[in-house]
């Protein structure tokens, strides 16, 4: 039996508690009150099967620990051999896992396991494509909070599998002052002053601006750790990087696409965040084939 934690991407963390909670929630959703009535009705209890968990396209894999946890939750008699681990780049046709054991457990867990691997591998593969456009620059690709409700820890883990970086996980781990906060607080200086008075010495403060005039005001305050440049075109971003000269970290957000990343990264900014890494990642094609 494979321990799911041993297949996590080497430079990313996903809590075993998050894995177990997600798997049990998903299986409860699928099995309901009566279980897999189709498998129960058609497959004798003692029947065993051998199945191959296969990538049908090329890309970056994520979610194998969750797939394994699905089958382990259904039967401790399913033997699993892993041929890849999360974060690996694979070719179409690669066998990721071999499953041998009770046929009912394998068939009952099939869709849930594929859903996890397909969703997370899709995020990892999309992230890797975005990261590839930043080669030769200092820019790092980041995800956002635009995640599937209940799956944020998993999807942010998948971003790491694809070589991306994580932005804040929630409202509680960093201060990000956006335009509406500035409007209600009474201006940039007022918002930053209050934030700095409240923040602990380990909490970062970032503030959003959409003009160079606002950026200059932020720099004059000397209270922010990072500035979010919102929906600026490439010439303006280049000017913002020159104006800042490394005094604060610069993050770009808004209108980021696979076609625009290279030009944005070349302006000298530090981070490029994109909700598309998670909210618009296409599903990765994986399948389970019974070996006959």
ABEGO torsion letter per residue (X at the ends): XBBAAAABBAABBBBAAAAAAAAAAAAAAAAEAAEBAAAAAABBAABBBBBBBBBABBEBBBGAAAAAAAAAAABAABBBBBABBBGBBBBBGBBABBBBEBAAAAAAAAAAAAAAAAAAAAAAAAAAAAAAAABGBABBBBBBABBBBGAAAAAAAAAAAAGBBBBBABAAABBBBBAAAAAAAGEAAAAAAAAAAABBAABBBBBBBABAAAAAAAAAAGABABBBBBGBBAAAAAAAAAAAGGABBBBBBEGBBAAAAAAAAAAGBABBBBAAAAAABBBBBBBBBBBX
